[in-house]
Amino acid sequence: MGAEQIAFGIAQMKQYQLVTGGDAKSGGIGIITEPRLKKTWDMLVKNKLIDASKVPFEQTYTLEMVKDAGVMP
């Protein structure tokens, strides 16, 4: 990949706020939130990719590693 392609990619990521938008604005880059995880879990259950009775939402994640990361855009 050439320098021009890399520069274009970076410009696009900045323009569309792919790294710094959404939850990252308030929680920092790489933030994971319970509502977002719940939405993903609900989609997996709806599409029968996981069984909600065997995979309880509350036991599927931890926020311990990202809660204090604080890498602000």
C-alpha positions as YAML, in Angstrom:
chain: A
units: angstrom
residues:
- id: 1
  name: MET
  ca: [0.00, 0.00, 0.00]
- id: 2
  name: GLY
  ca: [1.40, 3.35, -1.01]
- id: 3
  name: ALA
  ca: [1.69, 6.53, 1.03]
- id: 4
  name: GLU
  ca: [-1.16, 8.14, -0.92]
- id: 5
  name: GLN
  ca: [-3.50, 5.27, -0.12]
- id: 6
  name: ILE
  ca: [-2.60, 5.40, 3.55]
- id: 7
  name: ALA
  ca: [-3.15, 9.17, 3.65]
- id: 8
  name: PHE
  ca: [-6.53, 8.71, 1.94]
- id: 9
  name: GLY
  ca: [-7.53, 6.06, 4.47]
- id: 10
  name: ILE
  ca: [-6.56, 8.26, 7.41]
- id: 11
  name: ALA
  ca: [-8.47, 11.20, 5.93]
- id: 12
  name: GLN
  ca: [-11.57, 9.04, 5.52]
- id: 13
  name: MET
  ca: [-11.34, 7.74, 9.08]
- id: 14
  name: LYS
  ca: [-11.10, 11.32, 10.35]
- id: 15
  name: GLN
  ca: [-13.92, 12.58, 8.11]
- id: 16
  name: TYR
  ca: [-16.33, 9.86, 9.23]
- id: 17
  name: GLN
  ca: [-15.01, 9.80, 12.82]
- id: 18
  name: LEU
  ca: [-14.52, 6.03, 12.68]
- id: 19
  name: VAL
  ca: [-12.19, 6.05, 15.67]
- id: 20
  name: THR
  ca: [-13.21, 9.21, 17.52]
- id: 21
  name: GLY
  ca: [-17.00, 9.32, 17.06]
- id: 22
  name: GLY
  ca: [-19.88, 7.72, 18.92]
- id: 23
  name: ASP
  ca: [-19.12, 6.49, 22.44]
- id: 24
  name: ALA
  ca: [-15.43, 7.39, 22.00]
- id: 25
  name: LYS
  ca: [-16.29, 11.09, 22.26]
- id: 26
  name: SER
  ca: [-17.24, 10.72, 25.91]
- id: 27
  name: GLY
  ca: [-15.64, 7.43, 26.98]
- id: 28
  name: GLY
  ca: [-12.42, 7.42, 25.00]
- id: 29
  name: ILE
  ca: [-11.07, 5.39, 22.10]
- id: 30
  name: GLY
  ca: [-11.77, 1.68, 22.51]
- id: 31
  name: ILE
  ca: [-14.64, 2.17, 24.95]
- id: 32
  name: ILE
  ca: [-17.07, -0.71, 25.35]
- id: 33
  name: THR
  ca: [-20.48, 0.00, 26.87]
- id: 34
  name: GLU
  ca: [-23.07, -2.30, 28.38]
- id: 35
  name: PRO
  ca: [-25.86, -1.02, 26.08]
- id: 36
  name: ARG
  ca: [-23.75, -1.76, 22.99]
- id: 37
  name: LEU
  ca: [-22.87, -5.24, 24.27]
- id: 38
  name: LYS
  ca: [-26.54, -5.88, 25.08]
- id: 39
  name: LYS
  ca: [-27.54, -4.91, 21.54]
- id: 40
  name: THR
  ca: [-25.02, -7.40, 20.14]
- id: 41
  name: TRP
  ca: [-26.17, -10.13, 22.54]
- id: 42
  name: ASP
  ca: [-29.81, -9.50, 21.60]
- id: 43
  name: MET
  ca: [-28.93, -9.85, 17.90]
- id: 44
  name: LEU
  ca: [-27.13, -13.14, 18.56]
- id: 45
  name: VAL
  ca: [-30.14, -14.49, 20.47]
- id: 46
  name: LYS
  ca: [-32.63, -13.26, 17.84]
- id: 47
  name: ASN
  ca: [-30.68, -15.00, 15.08]
- id: 48
  name: LYS
  ca: [-30.36, -18.17, 17.18]
- id: 49
  name: LEU
  ca: [-26.59, -18.00, 17.26]
- id: 50
  name: ILE
  ca: [-26.63, -18.36, 21.05]
- id: 51
  name: ASP
  ca: [-29.20, -19.72, 23.50]
- id: 52
  name: ALA
  ca: [-30.12, -17.05, 26.05]
- id: 53
  name: SER
  ca: [-30.86, -19.69, 28.68]
- id: 54
  name: LYS
  ca: [-27.34, -21.12, 28.34]
- id: 55
  name: VAL
  ca: [-25.50, -17.84, 27.81]
- id: 56
  name: PRO
  ca: [-26.85, -15.26, 30.26]
- id: 57
  name: PHE
  ca: [-26.01, -11.71, 29.22]
- id: 58
  name: GLU
  ca: [-24.60, -10.77, 32.63]
- id: 59
  name: GLN
  ca: [-21.95, -13.51, 32.37]
- id: 60
  name: THR
  ca: [-20.71, -12.65, 28.88]
- id: 61
  name: TYR
  ca: [-18.50, -9.64, 29.49]
- id: 62
  name: THR
  ca: [-16.44, -7.50, 31.83]
- id: 63
  name: LEU
  ca: [-15.68, -3.80, 31.53]
- id: 64
  name: GLU
  ca: [-12.75, -4.00, 33.95]
- id: 65
  name: MET
  ca: [-10.04, -3.67, 31.30]
- id: 66
  name: VAL
  ca: [-11.48, -0.62, 29.55]
- id: 67
  name: LYS
  ca: [-13.33, 1.34, 32.21]
- id: 68
  name: ASP
  ca: [-10.36, 3.52, 33.16]
- id: 69
  name: ALA
  ca: [-8.43, 3.51, 29.87]
- id: 70
  name: GLY
  ca: [-9.33, 7.13, 29.15]
- id: 71
  name: VAL
  ca: [-7.68, 7.44, 25.74]
- id: 72
  name: MET
  ca: [-9.56, 10.54, 24.67]
- id: 73
  name: PRO
  ca: [-9.76, 11.65, 21.04]
...
